[in-house]
Amino acid sequence: MIARIYFDHSATTPLDPRVLEAMLPYLDGAFGNPSSLHREGRIARDAVQTARAQVADLIGADPKEIIFTASGTESDNLALIGAVHAIGTPGHIVTTSIEHPAILQTCRHLASTGTKITYLPVNREGIVSTSSLLRALQQNVTLVSIMAANNVVGTLQPIEELAHLTKLHGALFHTDAVQAGGKVPLDVNRLQIDLLSLSAHKLHGPKGIGALYVRKGTGLEPIIFGGGQEGGLRSATENVAAIVGFGAAAAIAKTELAEEVSRLRELRDHIVEQLERRCPDVYIFGDREQRLPGHLSIGFCEHESEVAKVLTQLDSQGIAISAGSACNANHSGEPSHVLLAMGYDDERARGLIRISLGRFNTRDEVEHFVETLVSSARKLKFSSECPQQLASA
Ligand code: PLP
């Protein structure tokens, strides 16, 4: 009998026990305020600085370029609003139609105060074309914000090319790397990134702690005002235990990255191979190669409206997977904006099942999941053949 199986790591990840261990002293005896000058304060300050170096190391940054925030959402808000305010004019942001709401809603807010926003389209695989960015860059652009990995379909964007083009046109380049951080290699200098958002809970760290990488010399105004912590960019007493956890999670992710990428890719590809062989009506969303190693998004042809039944059946049998993103769950029943942007119709855009693997998943769990999903699909009589164009979508 297998215990519960958690395959929803794109929503959040369980805390790594090593991270918990690192955090515990800071939830107990080491309670100091990092701004205090006494011994308790110095201990807390040192811990925050160590974590800053660990997070910086994950993305090839200098520790001075890391600002701790309370979430990936806050990092995205600070990057976009902070950059526009620093420029001092409403400006022009170029982004994509498949971003997380943390970007889309921030752009909406900025649009209401006069910022021009251009949304780049994506192809059927969820990839932004460099030519569409090049066209957008012909106008005066302040900032380009393109996510490194999509949270719904797991597609990876050609960040290096996109950032390179952006820099050639003199604009700032921000990437929301909340899903990519710790899962694929990221080097801010090689990629020419100016601003990059991370969130600890996506890489086996605690919830409620994020970071924004800000390249040295990049103009940025704060969006939270107060005591001037984090170089004046993010006032508030630091959440020391969470920051320490983020640092530990980043260090572990960096050390184990290469091994995890190939292990998760192998497990994910095994699921694909089994489902394609045994469920003729399964189709895959997103690019098959350019995607997060542990991520798989599928649909059941002609049964898109029955996704909820599959998830409920699996949940009752001890398996947690999701329909689209966790954020979409707040708008359940609505088609995914990501799939609509990729050219799927309303029905198919409601029918996505997201399977996202993580550090503690095993081959046995994957085998058990495949058996359960196949038998659930059979019980629900999912047996129609897929039209050719969908099967290869
Ligand atoms: N950006 C992306 C791509 C995400 O997937 C998420 C969370 O799902 C966020 C931003 C928001 O991060 P947080 O949950 O830390 O606010």
Boltz pocket constraint, residues with backbone or C-beta under 6 A from the ligand:
constraints:
  - pocket:
      binder: B
      contacts: [[A, 10], [A, 11], [A, 70], [A, 71], [A, 72], [A, 73], [A, 74], [A, 76], [A, 100], [A, 102], [A, 147], [A, 149], [A, 150], [A, 151], [A, 176], [A, 178], [A, 179], [A, 198], [A, 199], [A, 200], [A, 208], [A, 209], [A, 210]]
      max_distance: 6.0
